[in-house]
């Protein structure tokens, strides 16, 4: 129980400048290397980020945790509607084939060239823009050196009563992501 005049810290009662919530439908997404996918994106995520810890400092009773020095970034996942010519699906498929070259080394040469660290065609950059409640661009998430690591299956099924168009999910690894305020 606190009595008047106690020297315990008080709770700061300031109000936030913006009390609108972030909408899950207010976003735009683009990856430079796969323009046919960008138009059809229906879902994207801002991945998790974690910092490990080191249990190196011992005292008599417990190990004291110390912050680690390596960040781990979760996978960037996007879902997109597949066009009937599979152009957007093929963009990612071809990128994966070029990275993995399952048949011969020449398949690696099919990766288009870029600039800087992207010069060998392995990487691309991606951007997720989150919008305000009024659908105006607000926050830009820049993903650096993105490359695909998984492309989901496409499942055809004649037993459905309604036409549900095919969607695919692709997972990307990347070097890092950065958050920027737009304005």
N, C-alpha and C positions, 0 to 999 in steps of 0.2 A: 504494500500500500504506500503510495506516494503522498507525502505531506507537502503543504505549501512551503516553498523555499528549498525543497530537495534539489540536488544538483544533477539529476538524471536527465539525459537528452530528451527533448520533446519531439513529438511527431510533427513533421512539416506538413502543414495543411494547405499547401498551394494547389490550385487546380491546373490540370493540363490545358495547353492552348487549344488542342484539337481533341474532342472526345468522340469523333466518328470512328467506327470500326472498319478494319480492312475487309473489303469484299472479296470473296473467292472467285467472282466472275469478272472482276475488273483487271484484266491483264492483257498484254501483248507479248509475243515471244518471237524471236528470230535468231537463226544461226546462219552465218554468212555462206557456208558451204552447201547448204541444202535449201535453196529458195522454194522448191515445190512443197516441202514439208511445212514451212512457215505459215502459209495461208490456211492450212487445215488443222493447226494445233487447237485442241479442245481442253487440254489440261497441262499444267506445268507445276513444278515445285521449286521452292527455295530449300535446298538440302540442309541437313543438319551439319553442324560443325562441332568438333569436340577437341578438348585438350587433355591429354593424359596426365597422370600424376606419377610421381616417383616416391616410393616409401623408403627413403634413405635415412631419415633422421630418427634415431631411436631415443626414447627416454626410458625411464624405468618401467613404465606401465603400458604405453602404446607406441605404435609407429606414427610419426607425425607426417602427414602428407605434404609434399612440396609440388608446386605446379611443374608440369612437364615443359618441354621446349619444342614439341612437334604437334602441329595441328593436323587433324584428320577431317576431310570433307566427305560428306555422304554423296551418293550418286544423284545426278541431275536426271530426273525422269520427265519425259513428255509423252502425251498421248495425242494421236492425230487421226483424223478420218482418212482412210485410204482412198485415193482416186481410182476410178475404174481401169485406168491404164497402168496402174501401179508405178507411176512416175515418182511419187514421193517415197513410196516404200523402197523402190529401186535405188534412190539416191543414198539411202542409209545402207542398204544391202551392198551396193558397189563400194562404199567407203569401208565397210567391214571386210569385204573380200580383198580389197587393196591392202588393208592392214594385216590380214592373216595369210594372204597369198597361199591358199590351200593346194594349188596345183603346180605353180611354177613361180619363179622369181619375177617374171615379167608382169605378173598381176600387181605387184607393188608399184610398178611404173604407171599404172592407171590412175593413181592419185594425182589430182591436179596440183600444180604448184601454187604457192602463195608468197608471202613476204615475211621477213624476220624469222622467228622460230617456226612459223607456219610454212617455210619455204619448201619443205618436202611433201606438202599436201596431207600430212598426218593430222594436223590440228586445225581448228577453226575457233573463232570466238562466238559467243552467244550472248544475247541480251534478253532479260525479262523486265518488262516495265509494268509496275503496279500502278493502278489509277486511284484517284480519289473517289469519294462517293458520287461526285458529279462527272465521273469518267474522264478526268483530265490527268495526263501523265504526272506522276508524283515521285516515285522511287524507281531508280534504274539499278538492276542487278547485273553486273558485268561478269561473265564467266570467261576465264582466260584459258586458252589451250585446251579446248574441248575435243574429245574423240569418243566415238560410240564403243560400248562394251557389250551391249545386248540389244537384240531386236526381237520382239515377241512374235508369236505364231499368228497366222491368219487362219481362222477356223471357218470353213464353209459348212453350212448345215441346211438341208432342204426340209427339215421338220418344223421350222418356225412358221407361225401363222402370219406374222407381220414381218415386213422387211426391216431388219436392223442392219444398217450399213456397217461394214467392217471398220474396226479401229485397230491401231497398232500402238504399242508402247516401245519406246527406245530409252535406254539408260546410257548416260554419258559419264565418263570420268573427266577430270579437268585439274588444272594446277591450283587454282584458287578462284574465289569470287569476291567481288567488291560491291558495296552498297553506296549509291550516290543519290542525293536529293536533286530532283529536277526543278528548276526555277531560277 
